[in-house]
Amino acid sequence: MAIKLGEILINRGYITPQQLEEALRDQCVSGEPLNKSLVKKGLVNEEHILEALSEQLNIPYIKLQDVTIQPSAVERM
């Protein structure tokens, strides 16, 4: 079973268990996804969420600004 997003964020030190509990309570009221609630409250940023989702889904996290595309690759399109 996959680790829950909130647990990953706690394990990475991005939020505390208390902050997760508060965000989960807010989520019940607002109906927003947990990740949106955490970002909206300013507890994490979008990059933290993407890193955690990458871990949860076991897929690599790549920052596109760090990727270099060779002009010859674009020319072939």
TORKOL-4160 file (C-alpha; in steps of 0.2 Angstrom, whole numbers, padded with zeros to 4 digits, m for minus):
77
<pt num="1" X="0000" Y="0000" Z="0000"/>
<pt num="2" X="0006" Y="0017" Z="m0005"/>
<pt num="3" X="0011" Y="0029" Z="0009"/>
<pt num="4" X="m0001" Y="0044" Z="0011"/>
<pt num="5" X="0004" Y="0061" Z="0005"/>
<pt num="6" X="0003" Y="0068" Z="0022"/>
<pt num="7" X="0014" Y="0055" Z="0030"/>
<pt num="8" X="0027" Y="0059" Z="0016"/>
<pt num="9" X="0026" Y="0077" Z="0019"/>
<pt num="10" X="0029" Y="0074" Z="0038"/>
<pt num="11" X="0043" Y="0062" Z="0035"/>
<pt num="12" X="0052" Y="0075" Z="0024"/>
<pt num="13" X="0050" Y="0088" Z="0037"/>
<pt num="14" X="0039" Y="0099" Z="0027"/>
<pt num="15" X="0024" Y="0099" Z="0039"/>
<pt num="16" X="0021" Y="0093" Z="0057"/>
<pt num="17" X="0008" Y="0080" Z="0062"/>
<pt num="18" X="m0002" Y="0094" Z="0070"/>
<pt num="19" X="m0002" Y="0104" Z="0054"/>
<pt num="20" X="m0008" Y="0089" Z="0044"/>
<pt num="21" X="m0022" Y="0086" Z="0057"/>
<pt num="22" X="m0027" Y="0104" Z="0055"/>
<pt num="23" X="m0027" Y="0103" Z="0036"/>
<pt num="24" X="m0037" Y="0087" Z="0036"/>
<pt num="25" X="m0050" Y="0096" Z="0047"/>
<pt num="26" X="m0050" Y="0110" Z="0035"/>
<pt num="27" X="m0052" Y="0098" Z="0020"/>
<pt num="28" X="m0067" Y="0090" Z="0028"/>
<pt num="29" X="m0076" Y="0107" Z="0028"/>
<pt num="30" X="m0070" Y="0114" Z="0011"/>
<pt num="31" X="m0070" Y="0098" Z="0001"/>
<pt num="32" X="m0053" Y="0103" Z="m0007"/>
<pt num="33" X="m0040" Y="0090" Z="m0010"/>
<pt num="34" X="m0027" Y="0090" Z="0004"/>
<pt num="35" X="m0013" Y="0096" Z="m0007"/>
<pt num="36" X="m0022" Y="0111" Z="m0012"/>
<pt num="37" X="m0027" Y="0115" Z="0006"/>
<pt num="38" X="m0009" Y="0113" Z="0012"/>
<pt num="39" X="m0003" Y="0125" Z="m0001"/>
<pt num="40" X="m0017" Y="0138" Z="0002"/>
<pt num="41" X="m0013" Y="0138" Z="0020"/>
<pt num="42" X="0006" Y="0142" Z="0016"/>
<pt num="43" X="0012" Y="0126" Z="0024"/>
<pt num="44" X="0020" Y="0119" Z="0009"/>
<pt num="45" X="0024" Y="0125" Z="m0009"/>
<pt num="46" X="0019" Y="0116" Z="m0025"/>
<pt num="47" X="0037" Y="0109" Z="m0027"/>
<pt num="48" X="0035" Y="0100" Z="m0010"/>
<pt num="49" X="0019" Y="0093" Z="m0016"/>
<pt num="50" X="0027" Y="0087" Z="m0032"/>
<pt num="51" X="0041" Y="0079" Z="m0023"/>
<pt num="52" X="0030" Y="0070" Z="m0011"/>
<pt num="53" X="0019" Y="0064" Z="m0026"/>
<pt num="54" X="0034" Y="0058" Z="m0035"/>
<pt num="55" X="0039" Y="0047" Z="m0020"/>
<pt num="56" X="0021" Y="0041" Z="m0017"/>
<pt num="57" X="0019" Y="0036" Z="m0035"/>
<pt num="58" X="0037" Y="0030" Z="m0036"/>
<pt num="59" X="0041" Y="0040" Z="m0052"/>
<pt num="60" X="0055" Y="0052" Z="m0054"/>
<pt num="61" X="0053" Y="0070" Z="m0051"/>
<pt num="62" X="0061" Y="0081" Z="m0064"/>
<pt num="63" X="0062" Y="0100" Z="m0064"/>
<pt num="64" X="0059" Y="0105" Z="m0082"/>
<pt num="65" X="0070" Y="0121" Z="m0080"/>
<pt num="66" X="0084" Y="0109" Z="m0076"/>
<pt num="67" X="0082" Y="0099" Z="m0093"/>
<pt num="68" X="0091" Y="0104" Z="m0108"/>
<pt num="69" X="0084" Y="0100" Z="m0125"/>
<pt num="70" X="0097" Y="0099" Z="m0139"/>
<pt num="71" X="0091" Y="0110" Z="m0154"/>
<pt num="72" X="0094" Y="0095" Z="m0165"/>
<pt num="73" X="0081" Y="0085" Z="m0156"/>
<pt num="74" X="0068" Y="0099" Z="m0159"/>
<pt num="75" X="0073" Y="0100" Z="m0178"/>
<pt num="76" X="0068" Y="0082" Z="m0180"/>
<pt num="77" X="0050" Y="0086" Z="m0175"/>
